[in-house]
Amino acid sequence: MRFPAVVKRLKKIVGADSVLEREEDLMLYEYDGGFSRGTPRAVVFPRTTEQVSQVMRLAGESGVPIVPRGAGTGLSGGSIARTGGIVLGFSRMNRILEIDLENQRAVVQPGVVNLDLSNAVARDGFYFAPDPSSQKACTIGGNVAENSGGPHTLAYGVTVNHVTGLEVVLPSGRVVEYGGKAAESCGYDLTGFFVGSEGTLGIATKITVKLTRLPEFIATLLAIFDRIDDAAQTVAAITAEGITPAALEMLDGWTLRVVEEATHAGYPLDSGAVLLIELEGLREAVEEQAEAVGEVCRRLRVRELRRARDEQERQRLWAGRKNAFGAVGRISPSYYVQDGVIPRTRIPDTLRHIESVAKKYSLTIGNIFHAGDGNLHPLILFDVRDPEQTRRTLDAGREILEYCVSVGGSITGEHGVGMEKNELMPMLFTDDDLEVMARLRNAFNPDSLLNPQKIFPTTRSCRETSGATLPGGVPL
Amino acid sequence: MSATGTAVSPARELAAIAGEEHVREDAATLAALAVEEVAPAVAVAPGSAEEVAAVLRFASSRDLTVVPAGGFARQGIGGVPQRVDIVLETRRLAALEHYDPGDLTLGAGAGMTLAALEEKLAANQQFLPVQSARPEVETLGGLLATAASSPLRHGYGGLRDYCIGAHFVTGDGRLAKGGGRVVKNVAGYDLMKLLIGSFGTLGVIVSANFKVFPRPRQTATFACDFASAEEALAFRDRLLRSALSPICMELVSPRAEEYLREAPPPRNVDDLHPAASVKLAAGAWQVLVRAAGSDAVLARCRRELGSAVSQELVGEDESALWRQLLRFEEAVLARHHNAMMLNVSLPLSAVGEALAAAERALDNNFMPAAVGRFGAGSLEIAFLPLLVDPPSAMQYVAAVSAFRSALPRDASAVVARCPREAKLHFDVWGSSPTDRECMRAVKRAMDPANVLNRGRFMTEDL
């Protein structure tokens, strides 16, 4: 089928006002929060599961790739139409379908904005725990696809720990259910398997999530260090002490100065690093932990330990962290955020390594990250208009990830692989590992029309080999 | 293979892979490794992941069915297999692979027992929040494959929440992995989620990595009594809405109490002063609330739980009580070898109806006794046969089906134990809210020749 005929049928399914096809409209959908690019040939905004199913069927029949997209805030190109085709935007499937406090669950459509759900249940003393920095904009469907994290996932777990049920449209158009409101059910945990599959196994059209009780008491501390090494040691020491803060974030000296200029969060300009530490829970427990954290910080030569006196001060400390990427955007034409993970005992040497990489490639690299779970976010500053600088930036990023892997870590903690790091997957996974994953993808998405060329390296073919060894591959 | 093309016996092939001394065919061994009275033809204990892969390649190529086995503690779960060709024992894959106490992460072979793991972690006052009645028997692989749940599930989540990586071998013998060693990681598909609770039907787990936890320095257990299940549930809901975050919240039905009375055997055989049994109030619905923290935290719990508390247990009494609780199934089966045990997962709002439905099993000559994490939607219900008028095989079927029909559709009730004769008449797994055809597609992708635990899991075509 020629593409104009596909567009005609798309309009029939969702209505003409729900299909974009003009070049100037499509341009808005060619990027996400990272720096991958790809232009779709049409963008479609379904309103119902049935429409999603019909669009999927049409895409399958006409051999057109299809890519789901929430708010486009991702950082690894997961929602980018790498090979053209149809982008399925979920901004019109944004209803909270059910709030079930008795079962501590909510059922939402994929286009519901993360923070909107928390706001909807705050009055009742609950919230949705995963809190990516983009939570004012990002959607829960996108969180499910990427298995998103956030600062507070240190204590509460990432998205997969908060999803118990899904309604999924498979590439064949078939609508299936996985799990429900129960925390577990018998049979394979396809809910858990689906979360984080980056839109390659199906499209979630209904999501059942856990609601978490808001904490009774919160203490937010800002620990200011003269030396970054002491801050890094403090992170390992807090972990080893058996204290699990709700959040444990680190900003290095360079980053905190940039952030301070932009947001006036109150970070001292002459310090080497700050740790933002949040403790939550029972008042008695929080007070004791705050005491213990203070002791660790003092042992490791903290210059000053501040504690937010009220909610306003707390918000101010967090504003610096949450708006950090924006602050960096003020001073650099482009930046590249890495997402490597390392064991928490390796933070000091990894930071030193990042510093040496910055020197080697003559680049500025800031560090702002979820220190508590070892999830680094080195920010490499560059000018995307300068191809030579861009190449150096990518090389530096790769070298940092190689180091993370060499100390037992991973190439991505929460941003996903997408099209940004799919060629790096062999750093972590053998051919056999990838082959088994590809077999599973092919079981659900046999023609790879759903979000093609994501996760798997394109330099080697995982498809052909698996086709030959997988008998009875009945399309779902 | 011989030159004439006649098949060499599986035992000789397996000996070539794992070494003769690790292949067993004697009648006593095979009888001990029987699954629902179906004895295997041979047992092999590979010494490496590569050997496991070779065994499975061989099995797949010859259509030999394989039962992966750790401590053989939970092999009673599942359908009755038509035949078992090979029992693949993981006991030689028991090495500690890495342990970074400062990072709270650990990796170990699937054949390591929970007790061995606990010993390694104890040196740093750390632990894995999984408990077992028989930690010196149960292995990490077995606990993962059966998605073992225990009282700490309430406060720490389940294995799916803290298994961060796994190496495994697919049915056709490919050694692969998912995840890694770090606590946060989204690279590649989360294959651990598939393996956990797959009952050895998708792959043989050869090693796994975990996030471990600091052991609480102090805990206390508050036993609270209620006259009815409704009151116990209302108490649960109040507790779930409060600021308290207990690490365990366990329901014990009045009839279950008598199976918790027996003093557990001492953990240490040299122990000259084994714990006396701890007694709960008879005839009441009990809620056992276990809290961890400082004196101030425990005082707060005591204050908030108020008059509901009938007993507060600490120290050796407290440990003994939880060990007694872990042995619930064993205690039931020791007294009623023909009891039926159900593992029920359900939304919180359905717990009351499930308990009421269990009471109706009296129509089929069963008395129910229940324990479980009723604040996390997980119950273990024993259907105790009436001694004077034991149920017929068909009454087992009728009792299960009546019970299941009272549950909402996203609940599941797996029959974890029941007499073999009854098993032949119904599906021990029951329904699942998760699409069956998708499960089968996963099974075909991971075990194309269907050699792993054939005939035992819910993906079998019915």
Interface residues (C-beta under 8 A of the other chain):
Chain A: D100 E102 N103 Q104 R105 G125 E146 N147 G149 T153 G157 V158 V160 N161 G165 L170 V176 E177 Y178 G179 G180 K181 A182 A183 E184 S185 C186 G187 Y188 D189 L190 T191 G192 F193 V195 G196 S197 R213 P215 E216 F217 A236 T239 A240 E241 G242 G281 L282 R283 E284 A285 E287 E288 V341 I342 P343 R344 T345 R346 H370 D373 G374 N375 G408 G409 S410 I411 T412 G413 E414 H415 G416 V417 K421 M425 L428 F429 T430 D432 D433 L434 E435 V436 M437 R439 L440 R441 N442 A443 F444 I455 T469 L470 P471 G472 G473 V474 L476
Chain B: H98 D100 P101 G102 D103 L104 T105 Q125 A147 S149 G157 G158 R160 D161 T170 D172 R174 L175 A176 K177 G178 G180 R181 V182 V183 K184 N185 V186 A187 G188 Y189 D190 L191 K193 L194 I196 G197 S198 L202 P214 R215 D237 L240 R241 A243 L244 S245 G293 S294 A296 V297 A299 R300 N343 S345 L346 P347 L348 S349 A376 G377 S378 P408 R409 D410 A411 S412 V414 W429 G430 S432 P433 T434 D435 R436 E437 C438 M439 A441 V442 K443 R444 A445 M446 P448 M458 T459
